[in-house]
Amino acid sequence: MDRIAGQKSGLTWAVHISVVALVALWLFPTVGLFVSSFRTADQISSSGWWGALFASEQNEVYRALDPDDHRVADGDMYVVKGNIFDGTPRAIRAWGVSSRDISAFQPGDTAEMKGGETLTLEADGSYVWRGNDKQISGRGQRIFVTSEVPPDFTLSNYETILFSGSGQDNMARAFFNTLTVTIPATIIPIVIAAFAAYALAWMEFPGRALLIAFVVALLVVPLQLALIPLLRLHLGIGIGKGYLGVWLAHTAFGMPLAVYLLRNYMVGLPRDIIENAKVDGATDFQIFTKIILPLSFPALASFAIFQFLWTWNDLLVAKVFLIDATGSTTVMTNQIVELLGTRGGNWEILATAAFVSIALPLVVFFTLQRYLVRGLLAGSVK
């Protein structure tokens, strides 16, 4: 009685928990990148993305006004008055005048320095700096402040990434370069594989079984094994390094999976439909275009998702077949690597660039994901 059809398994709860855990593991980093892309560098360094909606405590360094332009005589001493906050005032929790102890004083306290020099800082950021002629000169006194900063979101990160750069710093150009690589590299193997899959599924010819076995064997060939021989072939026939070379490389590497996936789906279509079409006088091309392709859309969409995501996120093939020192053909994955080198400390810029790079794949995946499982499971059950 334990295996009666229709009875739920006792491990259903474990499956549900596993699915929720997988969704959370995928969702949290994506949401983190999205939130961090709108935050400033100071906020990212002071708190995690989950605290973006709450005030955060930050350590900042300010300087008093230039004493040569703003000091005022007060008897034998000079005084400089001002406010360290140019914009919105912040709640100061502690402050100091030395990097060794940045929280030595509380708001309203007076810091005693050498030679009778003093500095008083209020909670609203206003200060009074007092000293003799030699002390109140040169650069303004450094003031280390620990303050509570309210949440702040900005679009400047996207402006920097998409519009401010030039050459190798321009993510917008890299975005369109990636589209130039990805769209043809997705369409070309689908078109070729669809014809090949129809022939292997419904056309009788000698050696068909060996050809199917050969396609399956190509699935296990490592990508890295074929990079250099294929590059030498491209150089030998005059293709060189460019968009055409990277299109053909992605087509070659994606063809085995495409043929295998589409053939398994097409061979599972009802035979009566094809036979009735042949009886009515339809040619193989008419059967393929008017019957097989519309019925095979789930499999086509399933492979399109894989091929699009693979080519969009590819770095290795682009490095080998699409090298450009001027940045005119740089793809987004390579652009992010360049940003890691030039902006290694600017986490807000890196987070924005990373989210820009995954935004379009997310749209493609969620648009076609309903066909994914149908296409992958095609031919697995008879």
VEXVEX-775418 format. One record per residue: x, y, z of N, C-alpha, C, O, CB in turn. Coordinates in steps of 0.05 Angstrom, whole numbers, plus 32768, in hexadecimal, padded with zeros to 4 digits. Glycine has a CB too. Layout:
BEGIN
XYZXYZXYZXYZXYZ;...
***
This chain:
BEGIN
80107FE880008000800080008011801980008007802F7FFD7FED80008018;802C80168003803E802E80058042803B7FEA804A80527FE9805880268012;803D802C7FD4804380377FBA802B80397FA8802D80367F90805880267FAC;8014803E7FB47FFB80417FA47FFE805B7F94800680707F9E7FE280427FB7;7FF680597F7A7FF880707F687FE680877F737FD080837F7C7FEE80687F4C;7FF2809F7F727FE380B67F7C7FE880BD7F997FE180D37FA27FC680B27F78;7FF580AB7FA87FFB80B17FC4801480C27FC6802880BC7FBA7FFE80967FD4;801380D77FD6802980E97FDA803F80DC7FEA803A80CD7FFC802081037FE7;805880E27FE2806F80D77FF0807280E6800B806B80FD800E808980DA7FDF;807E80D7801E808280E38038809980F78038809D8106804C808880CD804C;80A880F8802280BF810B802080B88124801180C98133800980D780FD8013;809E8129800D809681417FFF80A0815A800D80A8816D7FFF807881427FFC;80A0815B802780A98172803680C68178803080CF818F802F80A5816E8054;80D68162802D80F38166802780F78172800C8109818380088102814B8029;80E7816A7FF980E881767FDE80E281947FDF80EF81A47FD280D681677FCA;80CD819A7FED80C481B67FEF80DA81C77FFD80E081DD7FF480AA81B97FFF;80E681BD801280FB81CC8020811381CF800D812081E5800D810481BD8039;811A81BB7FFE813181BC7FEB812C81D17FD6813E81E17FCF813681A17FDF;811381D27FCB810D81E67FB7810F82027FC2811A82147FB580F181E17FAB;810482067FDA810582217FE6812282297FEB812982407FE780F582218001;813382167FF4814F821C7FF9815D82247FE0816D82367FDF815D82048007;815882157FCA8165821B7FB0815C82377FA6816C82467F9C815E82067F9C;8142823C7FA8813882577FA08145826D7FB0814C82827FA5811A82587FA2;814882697FCA8154827D7FDC817182817FD5817B82987FD4815182757FF9;8180826B7FD0819C826E7FC981A0827D7FAF81B4828B7FAC81A982527FC7;818D827B7F9D818F82897F84818582A67F86819082B87F7A8180827B7F6E;817082AA7F97816382C47F98817382D87FA8817582EF7FA1814882C17FA4;817F82D07FBF818D82E27FD081A482F17FC281A583097FC5819782D37FE8;81B682E37FB481CC82F27FA781C183057F9181CC831B7F8E81E082DF7F9A;81AC82FD7F8381A1830E7F6E819583277F7A8199833D7F70818C82FF7F5E;818583247F8F817A833C7F9C8190834D7FA8818E83667FA8816683337FB3;81A583407FB381BB834F7FBE81C983607FAA81D083787FAF81CF833C7FCB;81CE83567F9281DA83657F7C81C8837D7F7481D183937F7081E083547F64;81AE83777F72819B838C7F6A819B83A37F7E819C83BA7F76817F83807F67;8199839D7F98819983B27FAC81B383C07FAE81B483D97FAF819283A67FC8;81C983B17FAC81E483BE7FAE81EA83D07F9781F983E37F9981F983A97FB0;81DD83CB7F8081E283DB7F6881D783F87F6C81DF840A7F5D81D683CF7F50;81C683FC7F7F81BA84177F8481C684247F9D81BD84397FA5819C84157F87;81DA84177FA981E584237FC2820084307FBC820D842A7FA881E8840D7FD7;820984417FCF8223844E7FCC8239843C7FD7823384287FE5822384697FDB;825284437FD2826884337FDB826A84337FF98270841E80058282843E7FCF;8264844980068266844A80238251843880308257842B804482628467802D;823984388025822484278031822A8409802C822483F9803E8209842E8024;823584028015823C83E68010825183DD8024825083C6802D824583E27FF3;826483EE802A827A83E7803C827283E68059827F83D98069829283FA8038;825C83F48060825483F6807C823F83E18083823D83DA809B824984118081;822F83D78070821983C48077821383B3805F821883BB8048820083D38081;8207839C806481FE838A804F81E58395804181D883A7804A81F9836F805A;81E08388802A81C98392801A81AE838E8028819B839D802381C883837FFF;81AD837B803B81948376804A818E838D805D8178839080678196835C8059;81A2839E8063819D83B58074819B83CF8064819E83E5807081B383B88088;819583CD804A819483E58039817D83F88040817F8410803C819283DD801C;816883ED804C815183FE80538153840A806E814184198077813883ED8051;81698405807C816C840F80978185842180998197841F8089816E83F880AC;8184843380AC819C844480B081B4843480B881B1842080C78196845A80C6;81CB843C80AF81E4842D80B481F9843F80C181F8845880BD81EF8420809B;820A843380D08220844280DD8238844280CC8242842D80C38226843680F9;8243845A80C6825A845C80B48270846E80C1826A848080D0825284688099;8289846780BA82A0847780C382A9848780AB82B0847D809682B7846480CD;82A984A280AF82B184B4809982C584C880A382C884CD80BB829884C3808E;82D384D3809082E884E7809682E18501808882DB85028070830484DD808C;82E18517809882DB8531808D82F3854480948304853D80A582C0853D8099;82F3855B80888307856F808E82F8858A809482E485908088831B85738077;8303859880A882F885B280AE82FE85C58096830F85BF8085830585BE80C8;82F185DC809682F585EF8080831285F9807F832085F8809382E286078084;831A860280688335860C8064833A86238077832D86388075833A86158047;834C8621808A834F8636809F83598650809383538665809E8362862D80B4;8369864F807E837486688073835D867A806783618692806683888662805D;8347866E80608331867D8054831A868280678309869480628326866F803B;83188673807D83008674808E8307867A80AB82F4867B80BB82F1865A808C;8320867D80B28325868280CF831F869F80D6832186B180C68343867C80D5;831686A180EF830F86BC80FA831E86C08114832086AE812482F086BE80FF;832986D88117833986DE812F832686E08148831186EC8146834886F9812C;833086D5815D832186D58177833686DA818D833F86C7819A831186BB817C;833D86F48191835286FA81A4836D86F18199837486F88182834C86ED81BF;837C86E281A9839686D881A0839386BE819083A786B3818683A886D381B8;837B86B3818E8376869A81808366869F8166835D86B58161836686878192;8363868981568353868A813E833E867481408343865F814C836586878124;83278679813383118666813483078661811883058673810782FA86718146;83018647811282F4863F80F982DA8631810182DB861E81108307862D80E8;82C4863B80F682AA862E80FB829E862480E182A2863080CC829786428109;828F860E80E28282860380CB827385EA80D2826E85E480E9829785FD80B5;826B85DC80BD825C85C380C0826885AE80AD826B85B48095823E85C780BB;826F859780B7827C858280A68269857680928272856A807E8288856D80B8;824F85788096823C856C808482338581806F822685958076822385618093;8239857C80568231858E804182148589803A8205859C80328242858B8029;820B8570803C81EF856A803481DE8565804C81DC8576805E81EF85518023;81D0854E804D81BE8548806281CD8542807C81DF8531807C81AC8530805B;81C6854F809281D3854980AC81CF852C80B481BB852080AE81C9855C80C1;81E3852280C281E2850680CC81E5850680EA81EE851980F781F884F580BF;81DC84F080F681DD84ED811381F984E3811B81FF84CC811681C784DA811E;820984F48127822484ED812E822484DD8149821884E7815C823785068131;823084C68149823184B68161824C84B98170824C84B98189822D8498815A;826184BD8161827C84C1816D828E84CE8158828884CE8140828884A68178;82A384DA816282B684E7815082D284E8815C82D584E3817482AC85038148;82E584EF814C830184F0815583118501814283088508812C830D84D58158;832A8507814B833C8518813A835585088132836785128126834485318149;835584EE813A836C84DD8133836284C28128834E84B88132837E84D8814C;837084B881148368849E8109836D8487811C8362847181188378849980EF;837C848C81318381847781458369847381588365845E81638399847E8156;83598488815B83418486816B832C8498815F832984AF81668348848F8189;831C848D814D8308849C813E82EF84A0814E82DD84AF81468302848F8124;82ED8493816582D48496817682DB84A0819282D0849781A682C6847B8178;82EF84B2819382F884BB81AD82E584CE81BB82E584D081D4831384C981AA;82D484DC81AC82C384F081B882A584EC81B0829F84DF819C82CC850D81AF;829484F781C0827784F781BB826F851281B0827D852681B4826884F081D5;8258851481A2824F852E8198824D854281AF8242853C81C48234852B818A;8258855A81AA8258856F81BE8271857181CE8276858581DC8241856C81D1;8283855C81CD829C855C81DC82B0856E81CD82AD857581B682A8853F81DF;82C4857681DC82DA858681D282F4857681D282FB856C81E782DD85A181E2;8301857481BB831A856681B98331857981BF8334858D81B2831D8558819D;8341857281D38359858181DA8371857781CA8378855F81CC835E858181F8;837E858881BA8395858081AA83AE858F81B383AD859D81C783908585818C;83C3858C81A583DD859781AD83DC85B681AD83CF85C2819C83F3858D819B;83EA85C281C083ED85DF81C183D485EE81C783D2860681C183F885E881A7;83C085E081D383A785EE81DA839385EF81C3837E85FC81C683AD860981E2;839985E281AD838685E18197836E85D0819F837185BA81AB839385D6817D;835585D98198833D85CA819F832A85C88187832B85D88175832F85D781B7;831985B38189830585AF817482EC85A5818282ED85918190830F859B815D;82D685B2817E82BC85AA818982A985A3817282A585B3816082B085C0819B;829D858B8173828B8582815E8270857B816B826E856C817E82968569814F;825B8588815F8240858381698233856C815A823E85628146822F859C8167;821C85638163820E854C815882048551813B8202853F812C81F785448169;81FF856B813581F58571811A820C857581058206857C80EE81E4858A811B;82258572810E823C857580FC8249859080FD825E859480F18233857180E0;823E85A3810D824B85BD810F826385BB8122826385AC8135823785D3811A;827885CB811C829085C9812C829C85E48131829685F8812282A585B7811E;82AD85E6814582BD85FE814B82D985F5814F82E085E6816182B2860D8164;82EB85FF813D830785F7813E83178610814783168625813A831285ED8122;8326860D815E83338624816A8351861E816D8358860881768326862B8185;836286328167837E862E816B838D864781658381865C815E838986188159;83A88646816783B8865E816283BE8661814483B38652813483D2865D8172;83CE8674813D83D3867B812183E08663811283D9865E80FA83E48694811E;83F28655811F8400863F811183ED8626810F83F0861780FC841986388121;83DC8623812283CA860C812383B3860F810F83AD85FB810183BF8607813F;83A88626810D8391862B80FB839C863580E08399864C80D9837D863F8107;83A9862380D283B5862A80B883B9861080A883B685FA80B383D0863A80BB;83BF8613808F83C385FC807E83A885EE8077839585FB807183D685E8808C;83A885D38078839085C48072837E85C2808B838685C680A1839785A88069;836485BD8085835185BB809B835585A280AB835F858E80A2833585BB808F;834E85A480C58351858D80D78340857680CF8328857980C78349859780F4;834C855E80D0833C854680CA832A853F80E18331854180F8834F852E80C4;8312853680DA82FE852F80EE82F2851380E682E6851080D182E7854480F0;82F784FF80F782EC84E480F382D184E2810082CF84E78118830084CF80FD;82BD84DA80F182A284DA80FB829584BF80F8829784B280E3829084EF80EC;828984B5810D8278849D810C825B84A6810E825284B08123827F84888123;824D84A380F7823284AE80F6821E849980EC8226848580E1823184C780E4;8205849F80F181EF848E80E781E4849A80CE81DA84B080CD81D8848B80FD;81E7848A80B881E08494809D81C68488809581C3846F809681F7848E8088;81B38498808C8199848D8083819C847E806881B08482805A818484A38080;8189846D8061818A845F8048818C84728030817F848780308172844C8044;819C846B801C819F847D800581A3846B7FED81B4845A7FEC81B884908009;819284707FD9819484617FC0819984747FA9818F848B7FA9817984517FBA;81A9846B7F9681B1847D7F8081B2846E7F6681B684567F6581CD84897F87;81AF847D7F5081B284727F3581CD84787F2981D284727F12819C847D7F23;81DE84857F3981F8848D7F2E820A84757F26821A84777F148207849E7F43;8206845E7F33821584467F2C820E843E7F0F822084377F008210842F7F3F;81F5843E7F0881ED84377EED81F6844C7ED981FD84457EC281CF84347EEB;81F684657EE18200847A7ECF821E84767EC98227847A7EB381FB84967EDB;822C846F7EDE8249846A7EDB824E84527EC9825F84537EB7825784667EF6;823F843D7ECD824484247EBE823B84277EA0824A841F7E8E8235840D7ECA;822384337E9C821884327E81821E844B7E70821E84497E5881FA84307E84;822584617E7D8227847A7E6D824284897E71824A84987E5F8211848C7E74;824F84847E87826784957E8D8280848A7E81829384997E7B826A84977EAB;8281846F7E7D829A84637E74829F84677E56828D846F7E47829A84467E7A;82B784627E4E82BF84627E3282D3844C7E2D82E384467E3F82CA847E7E2A;82D384417E1682E6842B7E1082E084137E2182CA84087E20830284347E15;82F4840A7E3082F283F27E4082E283F77E5A82DD83E47E69830D83E77E46;82DA840F7E6082CA84157E7882AD84187E71829D841F7E8382D5842E7E85;82A584147E58828984197E50827983FF7E51827D83EE7E3F828884257E34;826983FB7E65825983E37E68824283E27E53823A83CC7E4B824D83E07E84;823883F97E4B822383F97E36822D83ED7E1C821F83DE7E10821984167E32;824583F57E14825183E97DFC825583CB7DFF824F83BC7DED826B83F77DF4;825E83C37E17826283A67E1B824783977E1B824683807E12827083A27E36;823283A57E24821783987E24820F83927E078205837C7E01820383AB7E31;821283A67DF5820A83A17DD9821D838E7DCB8215837F7DB9820983BC7DCB;8236838E7DD38249837B7DC88241835E7DCF8242834C7DBF826683807DD1;8238835B7DE8822F83417DF1821683387DE2821383207DDB822A83417E0F;8203834A7DDD81EC83447DCD81F4833C7DB181E8832A7DA681D9835C7DCC;8208834A7DA6821183437D8B821D83277D8A821A831A7D75822683577D82;8229831E7D9F823483037DA0821E82EF7DA6821D82DA7D99824A83017DB5;820C82F57DB981FA82E17DC481E382DB7DB181DC82C37DAD81EF82EB7DDE;81D782EF7DA581BF82EA7D9481C582D87D7C81B882C47D7981B383057D8A;81D982DE7D6B81E082CC7D5681E982B17D6081E3829C7D5481F582D87D43;81F982B07D76820382977D8081ED82867D8C81F2826E7D918218829C7D95;81D682917D9181BF82817D9A81AD82787D8381A382627D8281AE82927DAE;81AA828A7D6F819882847D5881A582707D458197825D7D3C8191829D7D49;81BE82737D3F81CB82627D2A81CB82457D3281C282357D2281E8826C7D26;81D4823D7D4A81D282207D5181B682157D5281B281FE7D4C81E0821B7D6B;81A282257D5A8187821C7D5B817D82157D3F817182007D3A817482317D68;818382277D2C817A82227D10818782097D05817981F87CF98180823B7CFE;81A182077D0881AF81F07CFC81A781D67D0B81A281C27CFE81CE81F47CFE;81A681D77D25819F81BF7D35818281B67D2F817D819E7D3081A381C47D52;817081C97D2A815481C17D25815381B07D0B8145819C7D0B814281D97D23;816081B87CF6816181A97CDD816E818D7CE2816381797CD9817081B87CC7;8184818D7CF1819281747CF6818181627D07818081497D0381AD81797D03;8174816C7D1B8163815C7D2D814C81507D1E814581397D238159816D7D45;8140815E7D0C812A81537CFC8133813C7CEB812681287CE8811D81697CEB;814B81407CDE8155812B7CCE815C81127CDE815680FB7CD5816F81347CBF;816781157CF5816E80FE7D06815580F17D13815680DA7D1A818181067D1C;814081007D15812880F57D22811580E87D0E810980D37D148119810B7D30;811280F37CF580FC80EA7CE4810580E27CC880F580D87CB880E880FF7CE2;811E80E57CC1812880DE7CA6813980C57CA8814B80C47CB9813780F67C99;813480B27C96814380997C96815B809C7C82815780A37C6B813180817C8E;817380977C8C818B80977C7C81A080867C8981A080837CA1819580B47C77;81B3807B7C7A81C8806A7C8581DA80797C9981E180907C9481D9805E7C6E;81E0806C7CAE81F280777CC281E5808A7CD581F380997CE4820880857CB5;81CA808B7CD681BD809E7CE881C380987D0581C880AA7D15819F809D7CE3;81C3807E7D0D81C880777D2881E4807E7D3181E980887D4781C480597D2D;81F8807A7D1E821480827D25821680A07D28822680AA7D38822780787D0F;820780AF7D17820980CC7D1981FD80D67D34820780E87D4081FA80D97D01;81E780C97D3D81DC80D07D5681EF80CA7D6D81F380DA7D7F81C180C17D5B;81FD80B37D6B821080AC7D80822880C07D7F823280C67D95821B808F7D7B;822F80C97D68824580DC7D66823E80F77D73824E81047D80824D80E17D48;822480FF7D6F821B81187D7B821B81167D99822381297DA781FF811F7D71;821280FF7DA4821380FB7DC1822F80FB7DCB823581067DE1820580E07DC8;824280EF7DBC825E80EF7DC5826A810B7DC6827B81107DD7826F80DD7DB2;8261811D7DB4826C81387DB5826381477DCD8270815C7DD4826281477D9C;824F813E7DDB8246814C7DF4825B814B7E0A825B815D7E1B822C81407DFE;826C81377E0A828081347E1F829B81407E1882AE813E7E28828381177E26;829E814C7E0082B781587DF882BB81727E0882AA81847E0682B8815E7DD9;82D181757E1682D6818D7E2682D981A67E1482E681A47DFF82EE818B7E38;82CD81BC7E1C82CF81D47E0D82EC81DD7E0A82F581E67DF582BF81EA7E1A;82FB81DB7E20831781E57E20832881D57E0C833C81DF7E02832381E37E3B;832181BC7E06833181AB7DF4833081B57DD8834381B17DC88327818E7DF5;831A81C37DD0831681CA7DB4831C81E87DAF831C81F07D9882FA81C47DAC;832281F77DC3832682147DBF833D821A7DAD833A82287D99832A82227DDA;835582107DB3836C82177DA3836B820C7D878370821A7D748386820D7DB1;836481F27D83836181E87D68834D81F87D57835281FD7D3F835981CB7D68;833781FF7D638322820F7D55832D822B7D4E832782357D39830982117D65;833C82377D60834782517D5B835B82507D44835C82617D338354825D7D74;836B823B7D44837E82377D2E837082337D138379823D7CFF839182207D33;835A82257D14834A82217CFB833F823C7CF2834082427CDA8333820D7D00;8335824C7D04832A82667CFD834082787CF0833C82857CDC831E82747D15;835882787CFC836E82887CF28377827D7CD7837F828C7CC5838582887D05;837682627CD4837F82567CBB836D825C7CA38376825F7C8D838182397CBE;8353825E7CA8834082637C92833982817C8F832982887C7F832682547C97;834682927CA0834382AE7C9C832D82BB7CAC832782D37CA8833F82B47C81;832082AD7CBE830B82B97CCF831782CB7CE4830D82E17CE982F982A37CDC;832C82C27CF0833982D27D05832982D47D1E831882C47D24834082ED7CFA;832E82EA7D2D832082EF7D46830C83067D428313831C7D3A833482F77D5D;82F383007D4782DE83137D4382C383077D4882C182F07D5282DF831F7D26;82AE83157D418293830B7D46828D82F27D38828182DF7D43827E83217D3F;829582EF7D1E829082D77D0F829D82BF7D1C829182AA7D1E829A82DA7CF3;82B682C27D2582C382AC7D3282B682A37D4C82B3828B7D5182E082B47D38;82AD82B67D5C82A082AF7D75828482A37D70827C82927D80829E82C77D88;827682AC7D5B825C82A07D54826082837D4D825182717D56824F82AF7D3D;8273827D7D3C827882627D33828182507D4A827A82397D4B828C82617D1C;8291825C7D5C829B824C7D73828482447D858281822D7D8D82B0825C7D83;827282577D8C825B82517D9D8248823E7D8F823C822D7D9B824C826B7DA4;824682417D748235822E7D65824082127D67823081FF7D6B823282377D48;8259820F7D63826681F47D64826381E87D80825E81D07D82828381F67D5C;826781F77D94826681EC7DAF824981E77DB8824581D67DCA827481FF7DC3;823681F57DAD821A81F17DB5820B81DD7DA481F581D47DAC820C820A7DB4;821581D57D8D820781C47D7A820181A87D8681EA819F7D83821781C07D61;8214819A7D93820D817F7D9D81F5817F7DB081E3816E7DAD822581737DAC;81F481917DC381DE81927DD681C481997DC781AF818E7DCD81E381A67DEC;81C681AC7DB481AE81B47DA681A2819D7D95818A81987D9681B481CC7D94;81B3818F7D8781AA81787D76819F81627D88818981577D8281C1816D7D65;81AC815C7D9E81A381477DAF8188814E7DBC8176813D7DBD81B881417DC5;818681667DC6816D816E7DD3815581707DC0814081667DC68171818A7DE0;815A817C7DA88144817F7D95813C81647D898125815F7D84814C81927D7F;815081537D84814A81397D78813981287D8B8126811B7D828164812A7D71;814081287DA5813081197DB8811381237DBA810181147DBF813D811B7DD4;8110813E7DB780F581487DB880E581417D9E80CE81397DA080F581677DBB;80F281457D8780E481407D6E80DD81237D6A80C8811C7D5F80F581497D56;80ED81117D7480E880F47D7080D080EC7D8180C480D77D7C810080E47D77;80C880FB7D9580B280F57DA6809781017D9C808380FC7DA880B680FE7DC1;809881107D86807F811B7D7B806F81047D6E807A80F07D65808681307D66;805481077D6D804380F27D62804B80EC7D45804C80FE7D34802680FA7D63;804F80D27D3F805780CA7D24803F80CE7D10804480D37CF9806080AD7D24;802780CB7D1A801080CD7D08800F80E87CFA800680EA7CE37FF680C87D18;801780FE7D09801681187CFD8028811A7CE5802181247CCF801D812E7D11;804181107CE8805481117CD2804B80FF7CBB804D81077CA4807081087CDB;804180E77CC1803980D57CAB802180E07C9C801F80DE7C84803280B97CB7;800D80EC7CAA7FF680F87C9D7FFF810F7C8B7FF381137C767FE281017CB2;8013811F7C94801C81357C84802A812B7C6A802681377C55803081467C94;803981157C6D804581097C55803180FE7C41803381017C29805980F47C5C;801B80F27C4C800680E87C3B7FF880FF7C2C7FF080FB7C157FF180D87C4C;7FF681167C397FE9812D7C2C7FFC813B7C197FF4814E7C0C7FE181417C41;801581307C168027813B7C02803A81507C0C8048815D7BFC801881477BEC;803C81537C26804F81677C31806C815E7C2F807181467C338048816D7C4F;807E81707C28809A81697C2780A6816A7C43809A81737C5680A9817D7C14;80BF815F7C4580CC81607C5F80D0817C7C6980CE81817C8180E881527C5D;80D6818F7C5780DA81AB7C5F80C081B77C6A80C081C57C7D80E581BB7C48;80AA81B07C5C809081BB7C66808881AE7C80807E81BC7C92807A81B57C51;808D81947C83808881877C9D809981947CB3808F81987CC9808D81697C9B;80B281997CAD80C481A57CC180BB81C17CCA80BB81C77CE180E181A67CB6;80B581D27CB680AF81EE7CBC809381F27CC7808F82037CD880B381FF7CA4;807F81E27CBE806381E77CC6805981D57CDC804481DB7CE8805281E47CAE;806781BF7CE1805D81AC7CF5807281A97D0B806C81AD7D23805781917CE9;808A81A17D04809F819A7D1880A781B27D2880A881B17D4180B7818D7D0A;80AE81C87D1B80B781E07D2980A381EB7D3D80AA81F07D5480BF81F57D16;808981EF7D35807681F97D49807281E67D61806F81EF7D78805B81FD7D3C;807381CB7D5C806F81B87D71808881B67D83808681AE7D9A8068819D7D66;809F81BE7D7880B981BB7D8780C181D57D9580D881D77D9E80CF81B37D74;80AF81E87D9780B682017DA380C081FE7DC080D4820C7DC7809F82147DA3;80B581ED7DD180C081EA7DEC80DD81E17DEC80ED81EC7DFC80B081D67DFC;80E581CF7DDA810181C67DD9811281DD7DCE812981E07DD8810381AD7DC7;810981EB7DBA811882017DAF811C82177DC5813282217DC7810A820D7D97;8108821D7DD4810A82317DE9811D82277DFF812C82377E0A80EF82387DF5;811C820D7E05812D82027E1A814A82057E13815B820E7E23812681E57E1F;815181FE7DFA816D82017DF28175821E7DEF818B82267DF6817281F27DD7;8162822F7DE68168824B7DE4817082577DFF818282687E008150825B7DD8;8163824F7E14816A82597E2F818682517E36819682627E3E8156824D7E44;818D82377E3281A8822E7E3981BD823C7E2881D182467E3281AA82107E35;81B8823E7E0E81CC824A7DFC81CF82687E0181E682727E0181C482457DDF;81B982757E0681BB82927E0C81CA82977E2681DC82A87E26819E829E7E0E;81C382897E3B81D1828D7E5481EE82867E5281FF82937E5E81C4827C7E6A;81F582707E44821182687E418221827D7E32823682857E3B8213824D7E33;821782867E1B822682997E0B822782B57E19823B82C37E17821A829C7DEF;821182BC7E27821182D67E35822582D77E4B823382EB7E4F81F582DC7E40;822882C17E5A823A82C07E71825682B67E6A826682B37E7C822E82AF7E87;825B82B17E50827482A57E48828B82BA7E4A828782D17E438273829B7E2C;82A282B17E5482BA82C17E5482D082B47E4582E082C17E3782C282C77E71;82D282997E4782E9828A7E3C82E9828C7E1D82FD82937E1182E8826D7E44;82D282867E1082D182877DF382D582A47DE982E382A87DD582B6827D7DE9;82CA82B87DF782CE82D47DEF82EC82DC7DF282F682EB7DE182BD82E67E00;82F982D27E07831582D87E0A832682CD7DF3833A82DA7DEB832082CE7E25;831F82B67DE9832F82A87DD5832882B37DB9833A82B87DA9832A828A7DD6;830E82B67DB3830682BD7D9882FE82DA7D9482F882E27D7D82EF82AB7D90;82FE82EA7DA982F583057DA6830683187DB782FC83257DC982D783087DAF;832083197DB18332832A7DC0833483457DB2833983477D9A834E831D7DC2;8330835B7DC1833183767DB6833C83897DCA8330838C7DDF8315837F7DAC;835383957DC5836083A67DD8835283C17DDB835683CF7DEF837D83AA7DD0;834383C97DC6833683E47DC7831C83E47DD6831183F97DDC833283EE7DAB;831183CC7DDB82F783CA7DE982DF83CC7DD782C883CC7DE182F583E07DFD;82E283CD7DBD82CB83CF7DAB82BB83B57DA982A483B67DA182D583D77D8F;82C7839E7DAF82B883857DAF82B983777DCA82B4835F7DCB82C483727D99;82BF83857DDF82C083797DFA82A483717E03829183817E0282CD838D7E0E;82A183597E0D8287834F7E18828683557E358299835E7E42828483317E12;826E83527E418269835A7E5C8279834B7E71828383567E84824C83587E63;827D83317E6C828C83217E7F82A9832B7E8182B5832D7E96828C83047E78;82B583317E6A82D0833C7E6982D083587E7582E483607E8182DB833C7E4D;82BB83687E7082BA83837E7B82BA83827E9A82C683937EA682A183917E71;82AB836F7EA582AB836D7EC382C683667ECD82CE836F7EE3829583597ECC;82D483547EBF82EF834D7EC7830183667EC78312836A7ED982FB83377EB5;82FE83777EB2830D83907EB1830683A27EC9831883AF7ED48308839E7E96;82EC83A37ED082E583B47EE682F083AA7F0182F783BA7F1282C683B57EE9;82F3838F7F03830083847F1B831D838E7F1E832783917F3482FF83667F1B;832983937F078345839C7F08834783BA7F0D835983C37F1B835383957EEE;833583C97F00833783E77F02832783F27F19832E84087F23832E83F37EE9;831283E47F22830183EE7F3782FD83D97F4D82E683D47F5682E583F77F2C;831383CC7F55831083B67F68830483BE7F8282F983AC7F90832B83AB7F6D;830683D77F8A82FA83DF7FA482DF83EB7FA182D183F07FB6830C83F37FB1;82D683F17F8982BC83FD7F8582A683E87F82829E83E07F6C82BC840F7F6B;829D83DE7F99828A83C87F99826F83D07F8D826183BF7F82828683BD7FB5;826883E97F90824E83F27F85824F83F17F66823A83EB7F5A8248840F7F8E;826683F67F5A826883F57F3D826883D87F34825C83D17F20828284037F34;827683C77F43827783AA7F3B825B839D7F3E8253838E7F2D828B839B7F4D;824D83A47F54823283997F58821F83A27F41820F83937F38822783A27F73;822183BB7F39821083C57F24821783B87F09820583B07EFB821383E47F21;823183B57F03823983A77EEB822F838A7EEB822683807ED6825783A87EE7;8231837D7F02822983617F03820B835E7EFF8202834C7EF1823083557F1E;81FB83717F0B81DE836F7F0781D683767EEB81C383697EE081D083827F1B;81E383897EDE81DE838F7EC281E383767EB181D483717E9E81EF83A67EB8;81F883677EB881FF834F7EA881EB83387EAB81E883287E99821A83467EAF;81DD83377EC281CA83217EC681AD83297EC1819B83187EC181CD83167EE2;81A883437EBC818C834C7EB9817F833F7EA1816983347EA3818B836A7EB6;818C83407E89818083357E71817D83177E728168830D7E6B8190833D7E59;819183087E7C818D82EB7E7F817582E47E91816782D07E8C81A682DE7E8A;817182F47EA6815A82EF7EB7813F82F37EA8812D82E37EAB815A83027ED0;813E83077E988126830C7E88812182F57E74810B82EB7E72812883277E78;813682EC7E67813482D67E54812B82BC7E62811A82AE7E59814E82D17E45;813782B77E798131829E7E888114829E7E918106828A7E8D8143829B7EA0;810B82B47E9D80EF82B47EA880DB82B57E9180C482AD7E9580EC82CB7EBA;80E282BF7E7A80D082C07E6380CC82A47E5880B6829D7E4F80DA82D37E4E;80E182947E5780E0827A7E4980E182627E5C80E2824B7E5380F682787E36;80E182677E7780E682517E8A80CF823D7E8A80D482267E9180E9825C7EA5;80B782447E8180A182317E8180A6821B7E6C809B82057E6E8087823F7E7C;80B782217E5880BD820C7E4480D681FC7E4B80DB81E87E3E80C182197E29;80E482047E6080FD81F87E6680FA81DB7E6E810781C97E62810B82077E7D;80E981D57E8180E681B97E8A80DA81A87E7580E381917E7180D481B97EA4;80C681B27E6680BA81A27E5080CF819B7E3B80CF81847E3180A481B27E43;80E181AD7E3580F581A87E21810B81947E2B811481837E1C810381C17E18;811281977E45812781867E50811E81697E53812D81567E4F813181907E6B;810481667E5B80F9814B7E6080F0813D7E4680E681277E4780E3814C7E74;80F2814B7E3080E8813F7E1780F881267E10811081267E1080EA81537E00;80EA81107E0A80F780F87E02810080E77E19810980D07E14810D80FE7DF1;80FD80F07E32810780E17E4980F380CC7E5180FA80B87E5E810D80F37E61;80D980D07E4B80C480BD7E5380B480B57E3A80AC80C77E2A80B180C97E69;80AF809C7E3680A080927E1F808580897E298075807F7E1980AF807C7E10;
***
